[in-house]
């Protein structure tokens, strides 16, 4: 099927990170998987000579550099970086504390950037590599209750698009994955934080989203194993996509947004194109 690749996957102890790690190993590739603690648990669970597990807090830049260097020393190369580590926050924009918001940005945005900066010198030196950043349908469409989480994923979308253009001449690929609702523990309290403050004025919007999150937990339509298989497929593609929304719900949400966006453009076209300086002849 392919020449074996070496992957570096963050947040691999559970959820999508664990499923991706399993799929990569099953495909015959090698993996350096990172966890926040207890690496021996993942080693015992997967029991593969093609797996090496490291402890990594992605918010610590020095740890990211050390982990990337160790990964290359172990397997002799690095081909695919998967930035999966992150967590969610279900809250109205007004309800969340500054501390909670900054903590989420430290992991979802700055942590991802820490690992990318650690890996890029090696990718640039070998003139190949593939960075896969886990975003979300929330990185494409803002929804009530998910605005702050979405803002971290919108950030990932933005720098991924720019990074892809910067790295294209160096033959380094960037893909940003936008999953919809997949049946993981993302909506469990172990992964999802909620604001302690609840403002009644948002009951009809954020309140409904809180209720829906409880209802759909463990009933999400997306199959994590199929998502993992999709990542293996694009990593071995000669022409991987920049954007890959996964799940019918993600695709439908994005398509609905583009319709609304175009409606705004059509309704306000005269204003939009009327803000440039007048041409002087």
N, C-alpha and C positions, 0 to 999 in steps of 0.2 A: 504493500500500500504506500509506503513512504520510507524515507530515511529517518531513523530515530532522532527526535529532538529532545532538548533539555528545557524543561519548564520551571518557572519560579512563580508560585501561586501563594498569594497572601490570604489570610483568613480561611485556612483550609480545615479547621477542626470540625466544622458542621455546615449545614445549609448548602448553598450552591458551591462554595469552595470545596467541600468534601466530595460532592458529586462530580465536580470537574476533575479533581485529583484522581478519583476512581476511574473516570473515563480515559484520562490521559495514560494511566498505568495500563489499562486494558488494551489500549491501542499500541502498546509496546514502547512508549516513550518513557523518559526519566523525569522525575519531579523532585524539586526542592520545595517543600510545603512549609509555610510558616504558621505558627499558632501563638496565642498570647501566653499560654502556660501549658504544663504537662505534655510535652512532646512525646513522651513514652506511650501515652494513650493512643495517639494516632499511629505510631509505629506498630503497636500491638494489633490494632484494628485492621490495618491494611497489609502488614507483613509482606513487604516486597523489597527485594534487593535494589530495585530501581527507584526507591523512595528514600529521601533524607529529610528529616524534620528539624526545623530550627525555631527557636523562640524569637519572636520579633514584635515589638510595639512600633507600628509604622509612624507614630507621631514623633519618634526619636530618630532624628536624621542619622546620627552616628551608628545606631543599630542597623538602619537600612543599608548603609554602605558596607558594614561588616558582613551582613547576611549575603549580599550580592557577591562579595569577594569570596566568601566561603562556598557559595553555590558553584562558582566557576572552578574553585580549587578541587571540589569533590568530583564533578563530572567532566571537567576540562573544557566546557563551553556553556553558553547560554543562548537559547534561541527564542523563547517565548516568555514574556512577562505578563502575568494576569493579576491585575489590581482588583481584588475582590473584597478586601477587608473594609468594613463599614457597618453602620447601623442606622436605624430610622428614628424619627421623632414625629409622633402624631400630636399636633397642637395647632391651634389658631396662631397666626403670626403674632398677635398681640399677647397671647397667653404665656409663651415660653420665656424663660429667663435668659439674660445675656450669657450666663455661665453655660447653660444647656446648649445654646446655639453655637457658642465658640467651641465647646467640646466636640460637637458633631462635625463642625468644619475642620477641626484639627485632625480628625480621623479620615473623613470622607474626601476632603480636598487636599489639605496640606500633607497628610500621610501618603496619599497617592502620589503627590508630587515628590515627596522624599524618595520613594522607591524608584520612580522614573529617573530622577537625577542620578541616583546611584547606578542604575543600569545603563544609561545612555553612553557614557564614555566607552564601555565595552562594545556596545552595539555599533557605535560610530567607528571604532577601530576595526571591527571585522566587516563593516559595510553591509550588515544584514541584521535582521531581528524583527520581532513583532511584539508590539505593546497592545494588550487587550484590556481596556478599562471597563469595569462594570458600572454602568449608569443605571437607568431605570426609565420606565415610561414617565416617571416623574421628572426626568430630565428633558422631556419633550413637551409635557403638558402640566401646568399647575392645577392642582385640585384642592378644594377646601380641606383643611386639616393637614395637608401635606406640603404646604408652601415652603416651610423652612427646610425640610428634607429635600424638596425639589430644588431649592436654591443651591444646595451642595452639588446636586447632579447636573443642574444647568451649568455650573462652573466646570465640572468634568467634561461636559459636552463642548464647551467653548475652548478650553485649552487643548482638548483632543483634536478638534478640527484644525486649530492653528499648528499644533505639533505635527500632524500628518503632512501638512504642506512644507514645514521646515525640514522634515526627515525624508521626504520623497526622493530628493536627489541623491540621498545616501543609501537608498534601497532598503529603508527601514519602514515597516508598515505600522499603522495605528488603526485599531478598530475599537469603536465604543459600542457596547452592548446595552440595549434598552429593554430589559424584560418587563412584561406585564406582571400579573399576579401568578406566581409559581408556588407550588405546594411545598414550602419550606417552613422553618420556624421563624420567618421574618416578622410575623404578626404576634409571636409569643412575647411575653414579658422579658425573656432572655435576650431578645434582639431589639425589641421596639420599646422606646421610651415614650411616655405620655406626660404632658404638663400637669403639674399639681394644681395649677390654677385653671378653673373652668368658668368661663364667662357665659352667662345665660343667653346673652344676645346672639351668640353663635350657635344656639341649639339647633336651628333649622338647617345649618350648613355643616359646621364641624361636628356638632353633636350627632347628626345622622351618619357622618363618616366614622365616628368612633363605634357606633352601633354596627355599622356594616363590617368594619374590620373584625369585630368579634364573630359575626355571623359567617364570614367567608374563611376564617382561619381554619386551616387543614381541609378546606373545600375549594381551594384555588384551582383554576382550570389548567395551569401550566405544569408540565411534567419536568422536574429538574434534570432527570436523566437525559431527556431529549435536548434540553438546553446544553448540557455538558457535551453531548455528541456533536452539536452544532459548533461549539468552540473548537473541538478537535478538527472538525472538517475545515473550518476557515483558517486554522493555524497551518494546515498542510496545503492550502490553496496558493497558487501563484499570483492570484489577483483577489486578495481578501477585501471585503467591503469596509468602508469607513464607518458607516452606521449599520447596525443590525438590530432593529426592533424584533423582539421575540414574543410570540403569542398573538393570537387573533385580537385579544383585547388591547394590546399595545398598539397594533396596527390601526385598529378602528379609532382609538383615541387620538392618534396622531392625524389620521385623515380627517376626522371631525374638526380638529383644530385648524387645519389648513383651509377648510371651507370657511370657517368663521374669520380667519385672517384675511382671506380674499374678499369676503363681504365688507370688511372694514376698508380695505383698499378701494374697492369699487365705490363705496359710499363717500369716501373722503379723498378721492383721487385728485380733485382740483386743488385741495389744500396741500396734499402731499407734494405734488409737482410744482406748486406755486411758492415754494420757500427758498428757491435759489435766487441769486442776484439776477436782475434783469440784464439781458444781453445788450451790450452797447455796440451799435453798428457805426 
